[in-house]
Amino acid sequence: MGLNLVQAWTAAKKRLEAAGVPGPVIDARLLVEAAAEATRADIVTDPYRPLTAEQEATLLDYLARRERREPVSHILGRRNFWKIMLQVTPDVLTPRPDTETVVDVVLKSFPEHAAWSVLDLGVGSGAILLAILAERPAAKGLGIDVSEEALAVARDNAAGLGLGGRVALLRGDWAAGIGSEAFDVVVSNPPYIASHVIETLDPEVKDYEPRLALEGGADGLDAYRTLAPEILRVLKPGGLFAVEIGYDQREAVEALFHEAGARAVRTVRDLADQDRVVTGAK
């Protein structure tokens, strides 16, 4: 006799716990939902619904991959971020809740019906830019990334969210080639992990995430040294910038933006009370 939904979830939790996988409860639920084509509500309201043999086989495959520490986002090919669902592949950084702080900072300073222009440098999956545009219907955006593979993911995400008509996605090296004073808002989640630290990270990150989106040089600050003056160059007077940082980089990144001529520079903490976003104005 096969498993039902609640049995599958219980067994999946135990298997992931035994493998030492972090967050086994949530991961098990997400994998069961995907394999069984069920929702969270189904597990609560119809817990004894049986899985088909094919669904059980799919779940076993998912669990084996998760035991090898492959991220759930890669297994399922998608990830929730802010209020949107994004396609995710190994070519882009998996969007994380910490990064939602960038979106929150921008939206609090961004009138709902204003026709602002937004630039996302290192757009990746499109998470930040598309989350902002989804909340601000009069805004338009440009996303730039050096990876053509990442841009392909961002294009698919923009199309899937019905935002393709309000976003352009181009390959480039940060803001090189962009004219001065062109944007009302500039955002970025650049690579900021020091090179020597990467091998100490969880397997989900060091073994599966693209190094291009992680490695920030010897001290993790290489991208900010380029970005600070470039962001100020392409911002309109009075424009807002918001960049994600590592938990211990506040003083260094704030100093770089001060040196570039930014004003009202400050750091916003994330929900875990860690320094997360340096923001300011031109």
Disulfide bonds with the S-S distance in Angstrom:
none
